[in-house]
Amino acid sequence: MRNRRVALGTTAVAGVFALAACGSGTAAPQPQQPQTGGGGAAPKLVSDESTPRCGTADLSVALGVPEQREEGSGQYEVPLTYTNTSGQTCGLHGVPGVDLVGPDDPMGTVYHLPRVDNGVPANDVPAGKTATATITVLTPAPEAGPGWTPTHLVTIPPGQTEPLSVDWPSDLPVLRQDAATHPGTYVNGILADPR
């Protein structure tokens, strides 16, 4: 009986370590995500396996207007919206790669943003329609000076290798936290936009 209890205890401890290891890949905090849809037909969130992923050549990208998360927080949400410019439906889901590129500073000219995998697991985007990943941005405190303002954003859509580029808002500085364990600036997973 004692050996059985020891074996069960060892199995439980191993399970806890396995769960901890699985969850350790997310460095950034996960914000509450906005709900999609509302008012019309719900977007199709499940991709047929025969639906090809959206290639970089199938997409254009734009940045939306930054909105403050809550007053005094210093964090803003910036929509990163992909439009399917091809003539057919393609799948777009996962977390895009995002680099902010700007003037040289002690940490360099490129800020590689960490990713938070909190988007939809699958998503079909019809021709001419969109899907959005939100960039959460932490700005420097006013007393810290002007901070670092990127000139543009470079993004690689999920599953692709070729980048797209878009101008960064000139009035939105970013607090560089390149080596931080829980940085305040990161990119969230792609969400389905209302059709």
PATITOR-798459 format. One record per atom (N, C-alpha, C): atom name; x negated, y, z negated; chain. Coordinates in steps of 0.1 Angstrom, whole numbers, plus 2048, in hexadecimal, padded with zeros to 3 digits. Example, Ala and Ser with C-alpha at 12.3 -4.5 7.8 and 13.67 -1.06 7.14 Angstrom:
REM residues 2
 atom east north  up kette
    N  77C   7C7 7B2     A
   CA  785   7D3 7B2     A
    C  77C   7DF 7B2     A
    N  780   7EA 7B9     A
   CA  777   7F5 7B9     A
    C  77F   800 7B1     A
REM end
This chain:
REM residues 195
 atom east north  up kette
    N  7F8   7F4 800     A
   CA  800   800 800     A
    C  7F7   80D 800     A
    N  7EC   80C 7F8     A
   CA  7E3   818 7F7     A
    C  7DD   81A 804     A
    N  7D9   80F 80B     A
   CA  7D2   811 818     A
    C  7DC   817 822     A
    N  7E9   813 821     A
   CA  7F3   819 82B     A
    C  7F4   828 828     A
    N  7F5   82C 81B     A
   CA  7F6   83A 819     A
    C  7EA   842 81E     A
    N  7DE   83D 81C     A
   CA  7D2   844 821     A
    C  7D3   845 830     A
    N  7D7   83A 837     A
   CA  7D8   83B 846     A
    C  7E2   845 84A     A
    N  7EE   845 843     A
   CA  7F8   84F 847     A
    C  7F3   85D 845     A
    N  7EC   860 839     A
   CA  7E7   86D 836     A
    C  7DC   871 841     A
    N  7D4   868 845     A
   CA  7CA   86B 84F     A
    C  7D0   86E 85C     A
    N  7DB   867 860     A
   CA  7E2   86A 86C     A
    C  7E8   878 86C     A
    N  7EE   87C 861     A
   CA  7F4   889 85F     A
    C  7EA   894 860     A
    N  7DF   892 85A     A
   CA  7D4   89C 85A     A
    C  7CF   89E 869     A
    N  7CD   893 870     A
   CA  7C8   893 87E     A
    C  7D2   89A 886     A
    N  7E0   898 884     A
   CA  7EA   89F 88B     A
    C  7EA   8AE 889     A
    N  7E7   8B2 87D     A
   CA  7E6   8C1 87A     A
    C  7DB   8C7 881     A
    N  7CF   8C0 881     A
   CA  7C3   8C5 888     A
    C  7C6   8C6 897     A
    N  7CD   8BC 89D     A
   CA  7D0   8BC 8AB     A
    C  7D9   8C8 8AE     A
    N  7E3   8CB 8A6     A
   CA  7EC   8D6 8A9     A
    C  7E4   8E3 8A8     A
    N  7DC   8E4 89E     A
   CA  7D4   8F0 89C     A
    C  7CB   8F3 8A8     A
    N  7C5   8E8 8AD     A
   CA  7BC   8EA 8B9     A
    C  7C4   8EE 8C5     A
    N  7D0   8E9 8C7     A
   CA  7D8   8ED 8D2     A
    C  7DC   8FB 8D2     A
    N  7DE   901 8C6     A
   CA  7E3   90E 8C5     A
    C  7D8   919 8C4     A
    N  7CC   914 8C4     A
   CA  7C1   91E 8C2     A
    C  7BD   926 8CE     A
    N  7C3   923 8D9     A
   CA  7BF   92A 8E6     A
    C  7C4   938 8E7     A
    N  7CE   93C 8E0     A
   CA  7D5   949 8E1     A
    C  7CF   953 8D7     A
    N  7C7   95C 8DD     A
   CA  7C0   966 8D4     A
    C  7C8   972 8D1     A
    N  7D1   976 8DA     A
   CA  7D8   982 8D8     A
    C  7E6   980 8D1     A
    N  7EB   98A 8CA     A
   CA  7F8   988 8C4     A
    C  803   987 8CF     A
    N  80E   980 8CC     A
   CA  818   97F 8D6     A
    C  824   988 8D3     A
    N  826   992 8DB     A
   CA  831   99B 8D9     A
    C  83E   994 8DD     A
    N  849   999 8D8     A
   CA  856   995 8DC     A
    C  859   999 8EA     A
    N  85D   98F 8F2     A
   CA  85F   992 900     A
    C  86D   997 903     A
    N  86E   9A0 90D     A
   CA  87B   9A5 911     A
    C  883   999 918     A
    N  890   99A 916     A
   CA  899   990 91C     A
    C  89B   994 92B     A
    N  89B   98A 934     A
   CA  89E   98D 942     A
    C  8AC   98A 945     A
    N  8B0   98F 951     A
   CA  8BE   98C 955     A
    C  8C8   996 950     A
    N  8D4   991 94D     A
   CA  8DE   99A 947     A
    C  8E6   9A1 952     A
    N  8F2   99E 953     A
   CA  8FA   9A5 95D     A
    C  8FD   99D 96A     A
    N  8F3   996 96F     A
   CA  8F5   98F 97B     A
    C  8F2   980 97A     A
    N  8F0   97A 985     A
   CA  8ED   96C 984     A
    C  8DF   96A 97E     A
    N  8DD   960 976     A
   CA  8D0   95D 96F     A
    C  8C6   95A 97A     A
    N  8B9   95F 978     A
   CA  8AF   95B 981     A
    C  8AC   94D 981     A
    N  8A7   947 98C     A
   CA  8A3   939 98C     A
    C  895   938 985     A
    N  895   931 97A     A
   CA  888   930 972     A
    C  881   923 975     A
    N  887   91A 97B     A
   CA  881   90D 97E     A
    C  87D   90C 98D     A
    N  870   90B 98F     A
   CA  86B   909 99D     A
    C  86D   8FB 9A1     A
    N  871   8F9 9AE     A
   CA  871   8EC 9B4     A
    C  862   8E9 9B6     A
    N  85E   8DD 9B4     A
   CA  850   8D9 9B6     A
    C  84B   8DC 9C5     A
    N  855   8DC 9CE     A
   CA  851   8DF 9DC     A
    C  84F   8ED 9DF     A
    N  853   8F6 9D5     A
   CA  851   905 9D7     A
    C  842   908 9D5     A
    N  83B   90D 9DF     A
   CA  82D   910 9DE     A
    C  82B   91D 9D5     A
    N  820   91D 9CE     A
   CA  81D   929 9C6     A
    C  81B   935 9CF     A
    N  81E   941 9C9     A
   CA  81C   94D 9D1     A
    C  80D   94F 9D2     A
    N  807   950 9DE     A
   CA  7F9   954 9E0     A
    C  7F7   963 9DF     A
    N  7EB   967 9DD     A
   CA  7E8   975 9DC     A
    C  7ED   97C 9E9     A
    N  7EC   976 9F4     A
   CA  7F0   97D A01     A
    C  7FF   97E A02     A
    N  807   977 9F9     A
   CA  815   978 9F9     A
    C  81A   983 9F0     A
    N  811   98A 9E9     A
   CA  816   993 9DE     A
    C  810   9A1 9E0     A
    N  818   9AA 9DB     A
   CA  813   9B8 9D8     A
    C  815   9BA 9C9     A
    N  80D   9C4 9C4     A
   CA  80E   9C6 9B5     A
    C  810   9D5 9B2     A
    N  817   9D8 9A7     A
   CA  819   9E6 9A3     A
    C  819   9E6 994     A
    N  816   9F1 98E     A
   CA  817   9F4 980     A
    C  823   9FC 97D     A
    N  82B   9F9 973     A
   CA  836   A01 96F     A
    C  832   A0C 965     A
    N  83C   A13 960     A
   CA  839   A1E 957     A
    C  836   A18 949     A
    N  82B   A1C 943     A
   CA  828   A18 935     A
    C  833   A1C 92B     A
    N  837   A13 922     A
   CA  841   A16 918     A
    C  83B   A13 90A     A
    N  83C   A1C 901     A
   CA  837   A19 8F3     A
    C  83F   A0E 8ED     A
    N  838   A05 8E6     A
   CA  83F   9FA 8E0     A
    C  847   9FF 8D4     A
    N  841   A06 8CB     A
   CA  848   A0C 8C0     A
    C  840   A19 8BC     A
    N  847   A23 8B8     A
   CA  841   A30 8B5     A
    C  836   A2E 8AB     A
    N  82A   A34 8AF     A
   CA  81F   A34 8A6     A
    C  816   A28 8A6     A
    N  81A   A1E 8AE     A
   CA  813   A11 8AF     A
    C  806   A12 8B7     A
    N  806   A1C 8C1     A
   CA  7FB   A1D 8CA     A
    C  7FB   A12 8D5     A
    N  805   A09 8D5     A
   CA  805   9FF 8DF     A
    C  810   A03 8E9     A
    N  80D   A00 8F6     A
   CA  816   A02 901     A
    C  818   9F5 909     A
    N  824   9F4 90F     A
   CA  826   9E9 918     A
    C  826   9EE 927     A
    N  81E   9E8 92F     A
   CA  81D   9ED 93D     A
    C  821   9E1 946     A
    N  82C   9E2 94D     A
   CA  830   9D7 956     A
    C  827   9D6 962     A
    N  822   9CA 964     A
   CA  81A   9C6 970     A
    C  823   9BE 979     A
    N  828   9C4 984     A
   CA  833   9BD 98C     A
    C  82D   9B9 999     A
    N  830   9AC 99C     A
   CA  82C   9A6 9A8     A
    C  839   9A5 9B1     A
    N  837   9A9 9BE     A
   CA  842   9A8 9C8     A
    C  83E   99D 9D2     A
    N  848   994 9D5     A
   CA  845   98A 9DF     A
    C  848   991 9ED     A
    N  83D   993 9F4     A
   CA  83E   99A A01     A
    C  83E   990 A0D     A
    N  83E   983 A09     A
   CA  83E   97A A14     A
    C  84D   978 A19     A
    N  84F   970 A22     A
   CA  85D   96D A27     A
    C  864   962 A21     A
    N  85E   95C A16     A
   CA  864   950 A10     A
    C  862   950 A01     A
    N  86A   947 9FA     A
   CA  869   946 9EC     A
    C  85C   93F 9E8     A
    N  856   944 9DD     A
   CA  84A   93E 9D8     A
    C  84A   93E 9C9     A
    N  842   935 9C3     A
   CA  842   934 9B4     A
    C  838   93D 9AE     A
    N  83C   945 9A3     A
   CA  833   94E 99C     A
    C  835   94D 98D     A
    N  82C   946 986     A
   CA  82D   944 978     A
    C  81F   942 972     A
    N  81E   944 965     A
   CA  811   943 95E     A
    C  80D   951 95A     A
    N  800   952 957     A
   CA  7FA   95E 952     A
    C  7F0   963 95C     A
    N  7F2   96F 962     A
   CA  7E8   974 96C     A
    C  7DB   978 965     A
    N  7D0   978 96D     A
   CA  7C4   97D 968     A
    C  7C5   98C 96A     A
    N  7C0   994 960     A
   CA  7C0   9A3 961     A
    C  7B3   9A8 95C     A
    N  7AD   9B1 964     A
   CA  7A1   9B9 960     A
    C  7A4   9C7 962     A
    N  7A1   9CF 958     A
   CA  7A2   9DE 959     A
    C  794   9E3 95D     A
    N  793   9EB 967     A
   CA  786   9F0 96C     A
    C  786   9FF 96B     A
    N  77B   A04 966     A
   CA  77A   A13 964     A
    C  76C   A17 962     A
    N  76A   A23 95C     A
   CA  75C   A29 95B     A
    C  754   A20 952     A
    N  747   A21 954     A
   CA  73D   A1A 94C     A
    C  73E   A1F 93E     A
    N  73D   A16 934     A
   CA  73C   A19 926     A
    C  733   A0E 920     A
    N  730   A0F 913     A
   CA  727   A05 90D     A
    C  72C   9F6 90F     A
    N  738   9F4 912     A
   CA  73D   9E6 914     A
    C  73F   9E3 923     A
    N  73A   9EC 92B     A
   CA  73B   9EA 93A     A
    C  746   9F0 941     A
    N  748   9ED 94D     A
   CA  752   9F3 956     A
    C  75F   9EB 957     A
    N  75E   9DE 952     A
   CA  76A   9D5 954     A
    C  76E   9D0 946     A
    N  77B   9D1 943     A
   CA  781   9CB 937     A
    C  789   9BF 93B     A
    N  785   9B3 938     A
   CA  78C   9A7 93B     A
    C  797   9A5 930     A
    N  7A3   9A5 934     A
   CA  7AE   9A4 92A     A
    C  7B1   996 927     A
    N  7B3   993 91A     A
   CA  7B7   985 916     A
    C  7C5   983 91A     A
    N  7C8   976 91B     A
   CA  7D6   972 920     A
    C  7DE   96C 915     A
    N  7EB   96E 915     A
   CA  7F4   968 90C     A
    C  7FE   960 914     A
    N  7FE   953 913     A
   CA  807   94B 91C     A
    C  815   94A 915     A
    N  81D   955 918     A
   CA  82B   956 912     A
    C  835   959 91D     A
    N  832   956 929     A
   CA  83C   958 934     A
    C  845   94C 937     A
    N  84C   94D 942     A
   CA  855   942 946     A
    C  84C   936 94B     A
    N  850   92A 948     A
   CA  848   91E 94D     A
    C  848   91C 95C     A
    N  853   921 962     A
   CA  854   91F 971     A
    C  85D   92A 976     A
    N  85B   92E 982     A
   CA  863   93A 987     A
    C  862   93B 997     A
    N  86D   93A 99D     A
   CA  86D   93C 9AC     A
    C  870   94B 9AF     A
    N  868   951 9B8     A
   CA  86A   95F 9BC     A
    C  86E   960 9CA     A
    N  87B   963 9CE     A
   CA  87F   964 9DC     A
    C  877   96F 9E3     A
    N  877   96F 9F0     A
   CA  871   979 9F8     A
    C  877   987 9F4     A
    N  86E   990 9F2     A
   CA  872   99E 9EF     A
    C  875   9A0 9E0     A
    N  875   996 9D8     A
   CA  878   997 9C9     A
    C  86B   998 9C1     A
    N  86D   99A 9B4     A
   CA  862   99C 9AB     A
    C  861   993 99F     A
    N  855   993 999     A
   CA  853   98D 98C     A
    C  849   996 985     A
    N  84A   996 977     A
   CA  842   9A0 970     A
    C  83B   99A 964     A
    N  82E   99E 963     A
   CA  826   99B 957     A
    C  824   9A8 950     A
    N  826   9A9 943     A
   CA  824   9B5 93B     A
    C  816   9B6 936     A
    N  80F   9C1 937     A
   CA  802   9C3 931     A
    C  805   9CC 924     A
    N  801   9C6 919     A
   CA  802   9CE 90C     A
    C  7F5   9D5 90A     A
    N  7F5   9E2 908     A
   CA  7EA   9EB 908     A
    C  7E9   9F2 8FA     A
    N  7DD   9F1 8F4     A
   CA  7DB   9F9 8E8     A
    C  7D3   A05 8EB     A
    N  7D8   A11 8E8     A
   CA  7D1   A1D 8EB     A
    C  7C9   A21 8DF     A
    N  7BE   A29 8E1     A
   CA  7B6   A2E 8D5     A
    C  7BE   A38 8CD     A
    N  7BB   A38 8C0     A
   CA  7C1   A42 8B7     A
    C  7BC   A50 8BC     A
    N  7C5   A5A 8BA     A
   CA  7C2   A68 8BF     A
    C  7B4   A6D 8BA     A
    N  7B1   A6A 8AD     A
   CA  7A5   A6F 8A7     A
    C  798   A68 8AD     A
    N  79A   A5D 8B4     A
   CA  78F   A56 8BA     A
    C  789   A5C 8C7     A
    N  790   A67 8CB     A
   CA  78C   A6D 8D8     A
    C  793   A67 8E4     A
    N  78F   A6B 8F0     A
   CA  797   A67 8FC     A
    C  797   A59 8FF     A
    N  78E   A51 8FA     A
   CA  78E   A42 8FD     A
    C  78A   A3F 90C     A
    N  78C   A33 910     A
   CA  788   A2E 91D     A
    C  794   A2C 925     A
    N  795   A33 931     A
   CA  7A0   A32 93A     A
    C  79C   A2B 947     A
    N  7A2   A1F 949     A
   CA  79E   A18 956     A
    C  7A3   A20 962     A
    N  79C   A1E 96D     A
   CA  7A0   A24 97A     A
    C  7AA   A1B 981     A
    N  7A8   A0E 980     A
   CA  7B2   A04 987     A
    C  7B2   9F7 980     A
    N  7BC   9EF 983     A
   CA  7BE   9E2 97E     A
    C  7BC   9D8 989     A
    N  7B5   9CD 986     A
   CA  7B3   9C2 990     A
    C  7BA   9B5 98A     A
    N  7C2   9AF 992     A
   CA  7C9   9A3 98D     A
    C  7C8   998 997     A
    N  7C7   98C 991     A
   CA  7C8   980 999     A
    C  7D4   978 995     A
    N  7DE   976 99F     A
   CA  7EA   96F 99C     A
    C  7E7   961 997     A
    N  7F0   95B 98F     A
   CA  7ED   94E 98A     A
    C  7EB   944 995     A
    N  7E1   93B 993     A
   CA  7DE   931 99D     A
    C  7D7   935 9A9     A
    N  7D3   942 9AA     A
   CA  7CC   948 9B5     A
    C  7BD   94C 9B2     A
    N  7B6   950 9BC     A
   CA  7A8   954 9BA     A
    C  7A6   962 9BF     A
    N  7AE   967 9C8     A
   CA  7AD   974 9CF     A
    C  7B4   97E 9C6     A
    N  7AE   98A 9C4     A
   CA  7B4   995 9BC     A
    C  7BD   99F 9C4     A
    N  7C5   9A5 9BC     A
   CA  7CC   9B1 9C0     A
    C  7C8   9BD 9B7     A
    N  7CA   9C9 9BC     A
   CA  7C5   9D5 9B4     A
    C  7D0   9DF 9B4     A
    N  7D1   9E7 9A9     A
   CA  7DA   9F2 9A8     A
    C  7D5   9FD 99F     A
    N  7D8   A09 9A2     A
   CA  7D3   A14 99A     A
    C  7D9   A14 98C     A
    N  7D0   A17 982     A
   CA  7D4   A18 974     A
    C  7DA   A26 971     A
    N  7E4   A27 968     A
   CA  7E9   A34 965     A
    C  7DE   A3D 95E     A
    N  7DC   A49 964     A
   CA  7D0   A51 960     A
    C  7D2   A57 952     A
    N  7DE   A56 94C     A
   CA  7E1   A5B 93F     A
    C  7E2   A50 934     A
    N  7DD   A44 937     A
   CA  7DE   A39 92E     A
    C  7D0   A33 92A     A
    N  7CA   A39 920     A
   CA  7BD   A33 91C     A
    C  7BF   A26 915     A
    N  7B4   A1E 914     A
   CA  7B4   A11 90E     A
    C  7AA   A10 903     A
    N  7AD   A0B 8F8     A
   CA  7A3   A08 8ED     A
    C  79C   9FB 8F1     A
    N  78F   9FC 8F4     A
   CA  787   9F0 8F7     A
    C  785   9E8 8EB     A
    N  789   9DB 8EC     A
   CA  787   9D1 8E1     A
    C  782   9C4 8E7     A
    N  777   9C5 8EF     A
   CA  773   9BA 8F7     A
    C  76F   9AE 8EE     A
    N  76A   9B0 8E3     A
   CA  765   9A5 8DA     A
    C  76F   9A1 8CF     A
    N  77B   9A8 8CF     A
   CA  784   9A6 8C4     A
    C  78B   998 8C4     A
    N  78D   992 8B9     A
   CA  794   986 8B8     A
    C  7A3   987 8BB     A
    N  7A9   992 8B7     A
   CA  7B7   995 8BA     A
    C  7B9   9A3 8C0     A
    N  7B5   9A5 8CC     A
   CA  7B5   9B2 8D2     A
    C  7C3   9B7 8D4     A
    N  7C5   9C4 8D4     A
   CA  7D2   9CA 8D6     A
    C  7D6   9CC 8E4     A
    N  7CD   9C9 8EE     A
   CA  7D0   9CA 8FC     A
    C  7CF   9BC 902     A
    N  7D9   9B7 909     A
   CA  7D9   9AA 90F     A
    C  7E4   9A9 91A     A
    N  7E3   99F 922     A
   CA  7EE   99C 92C     A
    C  7F6   991 928     A
    N  803   993 92A     A
   CA  80D   988 927     A
    C  811   980 933     A
    N  818   975 931     A
   CA  81C   96D 93C     A
    C  827   973 945     A
    N  828   96E 951     A
   CA  832   973 95A     A
    C  840   96F 956     A
    N  849   978 957     A
   CA  857   976 955     A
    C  85F   978 962     A
    N  86A   971 963     A
   CA  873   972 96E     A
    C  87A   97F 96E     A
    N  87A   987 978     A
   CA  882   993 979     A
    C  890   990 97D     A
    N  89A   998 979     A
   CA  8A8   996 97E     A
    C  8A8   996 98D     A
    N  8B0   98E 993     A
   CA  8B1   98D 9A2     A
    C  8BB   998 9A6     A
REM end
